[in-house]
Structures are given as C-alpha cells and as structure tokens.
C-alpha cells in the first residue's frame, strides 16, 4: 500500500529508471495516498466524494472542434481547491479536469465522434432506469 511506503521504498523509487524520479512527486504520491484513505473514510468511498463536484451526474458537452475543449472548468477548480485544502499535492485544476474526463465525469468527445453519442445514450438509459 503506497500510504505505508517507508524510507527504504522511497530510496528504491528514486533509483527506478522506469518512473519519474522526482523526490517531490514521490513524496506527494505517498502523502496523497494517505489523504485518499482519510477522504475515503470520511465519505464512505472516494467515489462518493469526487462525484459530488458534478452533482453526481455526468456532464455532456457538445464541442464541435478540439479548440473548444477547455483545459479546466469551475467544477475542476472547486475539486482542486478542496483537494489542496485537504493536503493533496500536484492537483491543479487542469489535472483535475483531465481526471474528470478520464473517469467519465465529463464527456468531452467531439459531437462528431462516435463515442460522444454512445456515452450520451448510456447516460440517458441510466437516468431512465433510475427514475423507475
């Protein structure tokens, strides 16, 4: 478990050519893991906490061009601010927005992309099912 990494593990990571060997990032990853567990304990799951920033609903944007896709949003700003308040490191708004895209909190596929429609349809089906 990353949260329990000691000095020996930290030292071995600094000599691991397969990773980014930045002492601050390694220390941050260990600290973030500890805080992750605290958030998980407070909210029941990290999922419950993180989805609260989007009101527990996917955001479906309708971008036509890649130049329209933002690097951050008010929700990622709020997420970043709260994560930092809790002691997380390397969690700026742009990183948070990329995370939101990666885990499906935000559908930023361009409207011409087949995945945009698939994701919107799946979200609508879930909504209908939840309303039953």
N, C-alpha and C positions, 0 to 999 in steps of 0.2 A: 504494500500500500504506500503510495507516494507520500502521504501525510506523515509517515513514520520514517522516512529516509533520514539516516544519521550522517555524521561527518564522513565515514568510510564510503558510503554510497555517493555522497556529493563529490568527493575526490575522484571516484571512478568515473563519474559522469563528465567531469572536466577533462578527462583524457580519452573520452569516447569520440572517435572521429566520425561516427555515424549520426551525431546530433550537433545542434548549435551549442558550442561550448562557451556560453556566456554565463559567468558566475551569477549575475543579477537575475537572468532569466531562469536559471536552475533554482535559485533560492526562491524566486517568485512562484515557480511551479509547485514547490513544496508548500509554501505558505498558502497559496491558492487552494491546494488540496485540503489543507486543514480548515480553511474558512468554508469551503464547499461542504464539508461534513457538518459544520455548525449551521449553515443555511438549511441543509437537508433536515437536520434535527428540528430546527425552528418551524419549518413549513411542512414537514412530513415527507416531502420529496423536493429535490431541486427543480423538477419539472413544474410543480405547483408554483414555486417562486417565480421561475423565469417566464412562464406563460402569463403571469399577472401583468407583465408590461404591455401586452397586446390584448388585454381583456379576455384572455383565454380563447381568442379567435384568430385564425389566420388572416393576414392582410393580403388581399389580391390586388396588385397594381395592374395598370393597363398601359405599360410602356410600349411604344412603337419602335423606339430606337435605343440602342445601348447608351447613347449620350444622355438620355433622360433618367437612367437609373441612378439614384443617389448613392452616395458613399455612407450616409447616415440618415437618421430620422429622429424626430422628437422622442420616440419610444427607445431608440438605442442610446440617445443622450441620457434619458432617465435611468436606463439599465446601467450604463457606465457609471453614472454618478452614484447610484446606490451600491454597486459592486465596490467602487473605490471607498465609499463611506464604511463599508464592512471590512476593508483592508485588502481587497484583491489588488493585484498589480498587473500591468500590461493589459488593461481592459478599457481602452478608449472607445469612443462612440463608433468609430469605423470598424474596429474589431468586433464590437457587439453587433453591429448591423450585419457584418459578414456571417457571424454565428447565427443570427436570426434567419438569414437566407439559407444557410446550410442545413439547419434543422427543420425548415419548413414553416417557420413562424411568418415569413414573408414570401409571397410568390412574386418574384421579380423576373420571371421568364417573360420575354417579349411576347406580345399578343400573337405574333406570327409563329411562335414556337409551339410545337405540338404539346409540350409539357404544360404550358400555361393553361390550355383548355382542360387537359386531364386533371390537373390539380384543382381547378375551379369546380369541375364537375364532382370530384371526390368530396370536396368541402361541402358542396350543396347537398350531396347524398347524406353526409354525416349530420348536417343540420336538420334535414327532414327526419332522419331516424331519431335524433334527439328530441324532436318535437312530438313524437308519437307517444 
